Amino acid sequence: MLEFLILGIVPGTSITLTITWVLIIGLIISLGCLGFVERKKLQMLRADKTKQFELLRKIVRQV
């Protein structure tokens, strides 16, 4: 474990295999973060449109 922390190499495996796994795990984490951010942006946009619709409805009721 110490060798992995210092050198980034899992003992008993080749450097290519280690780099491949690190890249795959990094890609999975990146896609997960991107999906989370996009979902939050869509929720905020939907809430904003709902708020605008409610304001428009109040204005129409007053007229």
MIRO-64918 format. One record per residue (C-alpha): residue in three letters; x, y, z; chain. Coordinates in steps of 0.25 Angstrom, whole numbers, plus 5000, padded with zeros to 4 digits. Last residue first. Layout:
REM MIRO-64918
(pt "ALA" (X Y Z) "A")
...
***
This chain:
REM MIRO-64918
(pt "VAL" (4776 5169 4941) "A")
(pt "GLN" (4780 5164 4955) "A")
(pt "ARG" (4778 5149 4951) "A")
(pt "VAL" (4787 5151 4939) "A")
(pt "ILE" (4798 5157 4948) "A")
(pt "LYS" (4797 5146 4958) "A")
(pt "ARG" (4798 5136 4947) "A")
(pt "LEU" (4811 5143 4941) "A")
(pt "LEU" (4817 5142 4955) "A")
(pt "GLU" (4814 5127 4956) "A")
(pt "PHE" (4820 5125 4942) "A")
(pt "GLN" (4832 5132 4945) "A")
(pt "LYS" (4834 5124 4958) "A")
(pt "THR" (4832 5111 4950) "A")
(pt "LYS" (4842 5115 4940) "A")
(pt "ASP" (4852 5118 4951) "A")
(pt "ALA" (4850 5105 4958) "A")
(pt "ARG" (4852 5097 4944) "A")
(pt "LEU" (4865 5105 4942) "A")
(pt "MET" (4870 5102 4956) "A")
(pt "GLN" (4866 5087 4954) "A")
(pt "LEU" (4873 5087 4941) "A")
(pt "LYS" (4886 5093 4946) "A")
(pt "LYS" (4886 5083 4958) "A")
(pt "ARG" (4884 5071 4948) "A")
(pt "GLU" (4896 5077 4940) "A")
(pt "VAL" (4905 5078 4952) "A")
(pt "PHE" (4902 5064 4956) "A")
(pt "GLY" (4904 5058 4943) "A")
(pt "LEU" (4917 5065 4941) "A")
(pt "CYS" (4922 5060 4955) "A")
(pt "GLY" (4918 5045 4951) "A")
(pt "LEU" (4925 5047 4938) "A")
(pt "SER" (4938 5052 4945) "A")
(pt "ILE" (4937 5040 4955) "A")
(pt "ILE" (4936 5030 4944) "A")
(pt "LEU" (4947 5036 4936) "A")
(pt "GLY" (4956 5036 4948) "A")
(pt "ILE" (4953 5022 4951) "A")
(pt "ILE" (4957 5018 4936) "A")
(pt "LEU" (4969 5027 4936) "A")
(pt "VAL" (4974 5020 4949) "A")
(pt "TRP" (4971 5007 4944) "A")
(pt "THR" (4979 5009 4931) "A")
(pt "ILE" (4991 5015 4939) "A")
(pt "THR" (4991 5003 4948) "A")
(pt "LEU" (4990 4993 4936) "A")
(pt "THR" (5001 5001 4929) "A")
(pt "ILE" (5010 5001 4941) "A")
(pt "SER" (5010 4986 4942) "A")
(pt "THR" (5004 4979 4954) "A")
(pt "GLY" (5010 4972 4966) "A")
(pt "PRO" (5010 4984 4975) "A")
(pt "VAL" (5000 4995 4971) "A")
(pt "ILE" (5008 5006 4965) "A")
(pt "GLY" (5006 5021 4969) "A")
(pt "LEU" (5020 5023 4974) "A")
(pt "ILE" (5018 5028 4988) "A")
(pt "LEU" (5004 5024 4991) "A")
(pt "PHE" (5004 5011 4983) "A")
(pt "GLU" (5018 5007 4990) "A")
(pt "LEU" (5011 5010 5003) "A")
(pt "MET" (5000 5000 5000) "A")
***
